């Protein structure tokens, strides 16, 4: 049975939220790829739409949008997802995971693309509006 940690980014508020999903909710992510949009029901956001932006497997290998399928691949990288060079012209061979989600993925990064006030939907509103 698939089980994922989902990190939900709210670009409007600049906040992130973490949720653990398993069972039927986790199955909604299986077979999806980076860039796919799905309903937020899987993470408790019934009125929102979320887009998959990335993720990583249990060993920390990042998912890359330019690697097809679920496979592992060694790439010679100059920068981008999976490698941050420390000097000009530096390259490194890095193992990355493909863009499709399967059972080997441990964390999925998503971003809210449609909907409002994610904190209130999760019940984590800080109550600043009540103080006025």
LINWOGI-V799025 format. One record per backbone hydrogen bond with DSSP energy under -0.5 kcal/mol. NH is the residue of the N-H (numbers start at 1). CO is the residue of the C=O. If there is no record, write none. Layout:
BEGIN
nh->NH co->CO
nh->NH co->CO
END
This chain:
BEGIN
nh->4 co->21
nh->5 co->106
nh->6 co->4
nh->6 co->19
nh->7 co->5
nh->7 co->108
nh->8 co->6
nh->8 co->17
nh->9 co->7
nh->9 co->110
nh->10 co->15
nh->11 co->9
nh->14 co->10
nh->15 co->10
nh->17 co->8
nh->19 co->6
nh->21 co->4
nh->23 co->2
nh->25 co->22
nh->27 co->23
nh->28 co->24
nh->28 co->25
nh->29 co->26
nh->30 co->26
nh->31 co->101
nh->32 co->29
nh->34 co->99
nh->35 co->52
nh->36 co->33
nh->38 co->50
nh->40 co->48
nh->42 co->39
nh->43 co->40
nh->44 co->41
nh->45 co->40
nh->46 co->44
nh->48 co->45
nh->49 co->114
nh->50 co->38
nh->51 co->111
nh->52 co->36
nh->53 co->109
nh->54 co->109
nh->56 co->107
nh->57 co->61
nh->58 co->104
nh->60 co->57
nh->63 co->55
nh->64 co->97
nh->67 co->64
nh->68 co->66
nh->73 co->96
nh->75 co->73
nh->75 co->94
nh->77 co->75
nh->77 co->92
nh->83 co->80
nh->85 co->83
nh->90 co->87
nh->92 co->77
nh->94 co->75
nh->94 co->92
nh->96 co->73
nh->96 co->94
nh->97 co->62
nh->98 co->71
nh->99 co->67
nh->100 co->69
nh->101 co->32
nh->105 co->102
nh->106 co->56
nh->107 co->56
nh->108 co->5
nh->109 co->54
nh->110 co->7
nh->111 co->51
nh->112 co->9
nh->113 co->49
nh->114 co->49
nh->121 co->117
nh->122 co->118
nh->123 co->119
nh->123 co->120
nh->124 co->119
nh->130 co->127
nh->131 co->127
nh->131 co->128
nh->132 co->129
END
